[in-house]
Amino acid sequence: LAAENFVEEARHLATQGPSRPTLAKGVRDHLRLSNARIMAVEVAREPVATSPVIKALYVSLCWLLDTVYEEKPIQRFWFLKVVARSPYFSYVSVIHLFESLGWWRAAELRKLHFAQEWNEMHHLLIMESLGGNLAWIDRFFAFHSVTVYYWALVVLYIIKPELSYNFSHLLEYHAVDTCSAFLQVNEDALKNLPAPKVAVQYYKTGDLYLFDSFQTRPSPEDPVVLRRPPCDNLYDTFQNICDDEWEHVKTMKSCEQWCRGGNSPTEMLSSLYDIEDMLDPSEVVIIKKRKAWSDFAQEINDTNAKS
């Protein structure tokens, strides 16, 4: 696979050059996003507390985005989505390792992070449908950057999960800021462009079980409201992505608080009994089977803790 990819990338570099314009004309000519606009949104909100190490990782990523993707919003979003998936890959990898070694079993937490990655993957597919990955130089930066961030987050998650969650908190908040700025600047143009087919499929007819699985409430006592957003044009698409990123911000904040002794992030999600009346009976059966497996996993954890 590596050899085939190398040959394909070399062919593209030879025939297209590193940064040949490749976006659709309507997207390329009418959509704008400046670093200054994103910074204005970011400084207007409450900052996220972080450590010097995580701040350095975050600032280096933002510097790369600002340097390479000034006024290139779709390419910026594609790059950001490639990197935004890496934390969830790293969390699932480490949790799977711990389970395989018999140290710790966390089925619900693993499911949560998988649902988050599944969501980010569809964001990535949306950006690819808009042409965000067609230039060789964008793929070069993204693929090399994500490799570094993946392994850095694996190490952080093994040593201190709170630090790794804090990085994702910063990254997801930056995604919210970027989407918010993009929507403000391009509202009229986005409303006149159609939603990509992959976006319509995901938000209207996709796997809604996984979509519901990463929605986070402020507290376990708050009522559940299932999100079923519209997806009629490109503005709806990016608004949905922005709202998804806000859900990730809340989840990462909850994970940080859990690491410091707060409620488990899975307690903040919609439980079966919260949403059973809202679901199709066949969906309820599937969720009950998954819950039975989760309960069994917890029993194993409790037994190991006592032995």
C-alpha positions in Angstrom: 0.0 0.0 0.0 2.8 2.4 0.9 4.6 1.8 -2.4 1.4 2.2 -4.4 0.6 5.5 -2.6 4.2 6.7 -3.2 3.9 6.0 -6.9 0.5 7.7 -7.2 1.7 10.8 -5.3 4.8 11.0 -7.4 2.7 10.9 -10.6 0.4 13.7 -9.3 3.4 15.8 -8.4 5.0 15.3 -11.9 1.8 16.1 -13.8 0.1 18.7 -11.7 2.8 20.4 -9.6 2.6 20.8 -5.8 -0.2 23.4 -5.6 -2.2 23.5 -8.8 -5.7 25.1 -8.2 -8.2 22.3 -8.2 -11.4 23.5 -6.5 -14.7 23.9 -8.3 -15.0 27.4 -9.8 -18.0 28.4 -7.6 -16.2 27.3 -4.5 -12.9 28.8 -5.4 -14.2 32.2 -6.5 -16.7 33.0 -3.8 -15.6 31.5 -0.5 -13.2 33.4 1.7 -11.6 33.0 5.2 -8.8 35.0 6.6 -6.6 34.3 9.6 -7.6 37.6 11.1 -11.3 36.7 11.1 -10.6 33.4 12.8 -8.4 35.1 15.4 -11.2 37.7 16.1 -13.6 34.9 16.9 -11.1 33.0 19.0 -10.1 36.0 21.2 -13.7 36.9 21.8 -14.5 33.6 23.6 -13.3 32.3 27.0 -9.8 30.7 26.6 -9.1 27.0 27.3 -6.7 26.4 30.2 -3.7 24.3 29.1 -0.1 23.4 29.8 3.0 24.7 28.1 3.6 21.3 26.3 0.1 21.1 24.9 0.1 24.8 24.1 3.2 24.3 22.0 1.6 21.5 20.0 -1.5 23.6 19.4 0.4 26.7 18.5 2.6 24.8 16.0 -0.5 23.4 14.3 -2.2 26.8 14.1 1.0 28.4 12.8 1.0 25.8 9.9 -2.6 26.4 9.2 -2.2 30.2 9.1 1.0 30.1 7.1 -0.2 27.7 4.4 -4.0 28.2 4.2 -4.6 32.0 4.3 -7.8 32.5 2.1 -7.9 28.8 1.3 -10.9 27.7 3.4 -11.8 24.4 1.9 -8.1 23.2 1.9 -7.8 24.5 5.5 -10.9 22.6 6.6 -9.6 19.4 4.9 -6.3 19.6 6.6 -7.9 20.3 9.9 -10.2 17.3 9.5 -7.3 15.0 8.8 -5.6 16.1 12.0 -8.8 16.2 14.0 -9.3 12.4 13.6 -5.9 11.5 15.0 -6.8 12.1 18.7 -9.7 9.6 18.5 -7.5 7.1 16.7 -4.9 7.4 19.4 -7.5 7.1 22.2 -9.0 3.9 20.8 -5.6 2.4 20.1 -4.4 2.9 23.7 -7.7 1.7 25.2 -7.6 -1.4 23.0 -4.0 -2.0 24.1 -5.0 -1.7 27.8 -7.9 -4.1 27.2 -5.6 -6.6 25.3 -3.2 -6.6 28.3 -6.0 -7.0 30.8 -5.3 -3.7 32.5 -8.5 -1.9 31.9 -11.8 -2.4 29.9 -13.7 0.7 28.9 -16.2 -0.3 26.2 -18.4 2.7 26.4 -15.5 5.1 26.3 -14.1 3.4 23.3 -17.5 3.5 21.6 -17.7 7.2 22.3 -14.3 8.0 20.7 -15.1 5.7 17.8 -18.4 7.7 17.3 -16.4 10.9 17.4 -14.0 9.7 14.8 -16.8 8.4 12.6 -18.3 11.9 12.7 -14.9 13.5 11.8 -14.5 11.0 9.0 -17.7 12.3 7.4 -16.5 15.9 7.8 -13.4 14.8 5.9 -15.4 13.2 3.2 -17.4 16.4 2.8 -14.3 18.4 2.4 -12.9 15.9 -0.1 -16.1 16.2 -2.1 -15.5 19.9 -2.3 -11.9 19.3 -3.6 -10.0 20.1 -0.4 -7.5 17.3 -0.9 -6.7 17.6 -4.7 -3.5 19.6 -4.4 -0.4 17.5 -3.7 1.1 20.0 -1.3 -2.0 19.9 0.9 -1.8 16.1 1.1 1.9 16.3 1.9 1.4 18.6 4.8 -1.6 16.8 6.2 -0.3 13.2 6.0 3.1 14.1 7.6 1.5 16.3 10.3 -1.1 13.7 11.3 1.6 11.1 11.7 3.5 13.3 14.2 0.3 14.2 16.1 -1.0 10.7 16.3 2.1 9.3 18.0 2.5 12.3 20.2 -1.1 11.8 21.5 -0.6 8.1 21.9 2.3 8.8 24.3 0.4 11.5 26.1 -2.6 9.3 26.5 -0.5 6.5 28.0 1.3 8.9 30.4 -1.5 11.3 31.3 -4.9 11.1 29.4 -5.9 14.5 30.7 -3.2 16.2 28.6 -4.3 14.4 25.5 -7.9 15.3 26.1 -6.8 18.9 26.6 -5.2 19.0 23.2 -8.4 17.7 21.6 -10.3 20.3 23.6 -8.1 23.1 22.1 -8.3 21.6 18.6 -12.0 21.2 18.6 -12.6 24.7 19.9 -10.4 26.0 17.1 -12.5 24.1 14.6 -15.6 25.8 16.1 -14.0 29.2 15.8 -12.9 28.4 12.2 -16.4 27.2 11.2 -18.1 30.2 12.9 -15.9 32.7 11.1 -16.4 30.9 7.8 -20.2 31.0 8.2 -20.2 34.7 9.1 -18.1 35.7 6.1 -19.7 33.4 3.5 -23.4 33.2 4.5 -24.9 34.4 1.3 -22.6 32.4 -1.0 -23.0 29.2 1.0 -26.8 29.4 0.9 -26.7 29.5 -2.9 -24.5 26.4 -3.2 -25.9 22.8 -2.9 -25.1 20.5 -0.1 -22.7 17.6 -1.0 -24.4 14.3 -1.4 -22.2 12.8 1.3 -23.4 15.4 3.7 -27.1 14.8 2.9 -26.6 11.1 3.3 -24.8 11.5 6.6 -27.2 14.0 8.3 -30.4 12.7 6.9 -30.1 9.0 6.3 -26.8 7.9 7.8 -26.0 5.8 10.9 -27.9 7.9 13.4 -27.0 5.6 16.3 -23.4 6.7 16.0 -24.5 10.3 15.4 -26.4 10.3 18.6 -23.6 8.5 20.5 -21.3 11.6 20.7 -23.9 14.2 21.7 -23.1 15.5 25.2 -25.4 17.0 27.8 -24.2 19.7 30.3 -25.1 17.2 33.1 -26.7 13.8 33.5 -29.8 15.4 34.8 -30.4 17.5 31.7 -33.1 16.3 29.2 -32.1 14.7 26.0 -32.8 16.5 22.7 -31.9 14.5 19.6 -30.3 16.5 16.9 -31.9 16.1 13.4 -30.4 19.1 11.5 -31.4 20.2 8.0 -29.0 19.8 5.1 -30.5 21.7 2.2 -27.5 23.7 1.1 -23.8 24.3 1.8 -24.6 26.7 4.6 -26.6 24.0 6.5 -23.7 21.6 5.9 -21.1 23.9 7.6 -23.5 24.9 10.3 -24.0 21.2 11.1 -20.2 20.7 11.1 -19.9 23.6 13.5 -22.5 22.2 15.8 -20.8 18.8 15.7 -17.5 20.4 16.7 -19.2 22.1 19.6 -20.4 18.6 20.7 -16.8 17.5 20.6 -15.7 20.5 22.7 -18.2 19.5 25.4 -17.2 15.9 25.3 -13.5 16.7 25.5 -14.1 19.0 28.4 -16.1 16.3 30.1 -13.2 13.8 29.6 -10.8 16.3 31.1 -13.0 16.7 34.2 -13.4 13.0 34.5 -9.6 12.6 34.6 -9.7 15.0 37.5 -12.4 13.0 39.4 -15.6 14.3 37.8 -18.5 12.5 36.1 -17.6 9.9 33.5 -18.1 11.4 30.0 -20.4 8.4 29.1 -22.8 9.6 31.9 -23.2 12.8 29.9 -24.4 11.0 26.8 -27.9 9.9 25.9 -28.7 6.6 27.6 -31.1 4.0 26.2 -33.8 4.9 28.6 -33.5 8.6 27.8 -34.2 8.0 24.1 -36.0 4.7 23.9 -39.4 6.3 23.1 -37.8 8.3 20.3 -36.3 5.3 18.5 -37.5 2.7 16.1 -38.1 -0.7 17.9 -35.4 -2.4 15.9 -32.9 0.3 17.0 -33.9 -0.4 20.6 -33.1 -4.1 20.3 -29.6 -3.3 18.9 -28.9 -0.8 21.7 -30.0 -3.2 24.4 -27.6 -5.8 23.1 -24.8 -3.3 23.1 -25.7 -2.3 26.7 -25.7 -5.9 27.8 -22.1 -6.2 26.4 -21.1 -3.0 28.2 -22.5 -4.2 31.5 -20.6 -7.5 31.1 -17.4 -5.5 30.5 -18.0 -3.5 33.6 -18.5 -6.7 35.6 -15.1 -8.0 34.4 -13.5 -4.7 35.4 -15.0 -4.9 38.9 -13.9 -8.5 39.3 -10.3 -7.7 38.3 -10.3 -4.7 40.7 -11.2 -6.9 43.6 -8.8 -9.7 42.9 
